[in-house]
């Protein structure tokens, strides 16, 4: 089954029945992957892993880095960013 939400299309099967709407709601929202106070890195995909490595290094230098995982570029979660 194909489910279209705005410009996002999700292909689902019977194993996702009933969970599709909740999954789409979660993916449309960015998440705070790591709290921090000194700087913020906004990224997605493999960049989240790279940002986590940099944030760990910066923590050793006395800096607290926040990481925002966009999860998706469309739609853009302006509220979280």
C-alpha positions as CSV (number, residue, x, y, z in Angstrom):
1,X,0.0,0.0,0.0
2,X,1.2,3.5,-0.7
3,X,0.5,6.3,1.7
4,X,1.2,9.9,0.7
5,X,1.6,12.7,3.3
6,X,2.4,16.0,1.6
7,X,5.5,15.2,-0.5
8,X,6.4,12.1,1.6
9,X,5.4,8.7,0.3
10,X,5.6,5.7,2.5
11,X,5.2,2.2,1.1
12,X,3.7,-0.1,3.7
13,X,2.7,-3.8,4.1
14,X,0.5,-5.7,6.5
15,X,3.2,-5.7,9.2
16,X,2.8,-1.9,9.5
17,X,-1.0,-1.8,9.7
18,X,-2.1,0.7,12.2
19,X,1.4,1.9,12.9
20,X,1.9,3.9,9.7
21,X,0.3,7.2,10.9
22,X,2.3,7.2,14.2
23,X,5.5,6.4,12.3
24,X,4.9,9.3,9.9
25,X,4.1,11.7,12.8
26,X,7.4,10.8,14.5
27,X,9.5,11.1,11.3
28,X,8.1,14.5,10.5
29,X,9.5,15.9,13.8
30,X,13.2,16.5,14.5
31,X,14.6,15.1,17.7
32,X,17.2,16.3,20.1
33,X,19.7,13.5,19.8
34,X,22.0,15.1,22.4
35,X,21.3,18.0,24.7
36,X,23.9,20.7,25.0
37,X,24.4,24.4,25.8
38,X,27.4,25.8,24.0
39,X,26.6,25.1,20.3
40,X,24.1,23.2,18.2
41,X,24.7,20.9,15.2
42,X,21.7,20.4,13.0
43,X,22.0,17.3,10.8
44,X,20.4,14.1,9.5
45,X,21.4,10.6,8.4
46,X,25.0,9.5,8.9
47,X,25.7,13.1,9.9
48,X,24.1,12.4,13.3
49,X,26.8,9.8,13.9
50,X,29.6,12.2,12.8
51,X,28.1,14.9,15.0
52,X,28.0,12.6,18.0
53,X,31.7,11.8,17.6
54,X,32.5,15.5,17.4
55,X,30.3,16.3,20.4
56,X,32.1,13.6,22.4
57,X,35.5,15.2,21.4
58,X,34.2,18.7,22.3
59,X,33.0,17.4,25.7
60,X,36.5,16.4,26.4
61,X,37.5,20.0,25.7
62,X,34.9,21.4,28.1
63,X,32.2,22.2,25.5
64,X,28.6,21.0,25.5
65,X,27.2,20.4,22.0
66,X,23.6,19.9,21.2
67,X,22.7,17.6,18.3
68,X,19.4,18.0,16.4
69,X,18.5,15.1,14.2
70,X,16.2,16.4,11.4
71,X,15.2,12.8,10.4
72,X,13.8,14.3,7.2
73,X,14.3,17.4,5.2
74,X,10.7,17.6,4.0
75,X,8.8,18.7,5.8
76,X,11.2,21.0,7.7
77,X,10.6,21.0,11.5
78,X,11.0,24.8,12.1
79,X,9.7,24.6,15.6
80,X,12.5,22.2,16.8
81,X,15.3,23.8,14.7
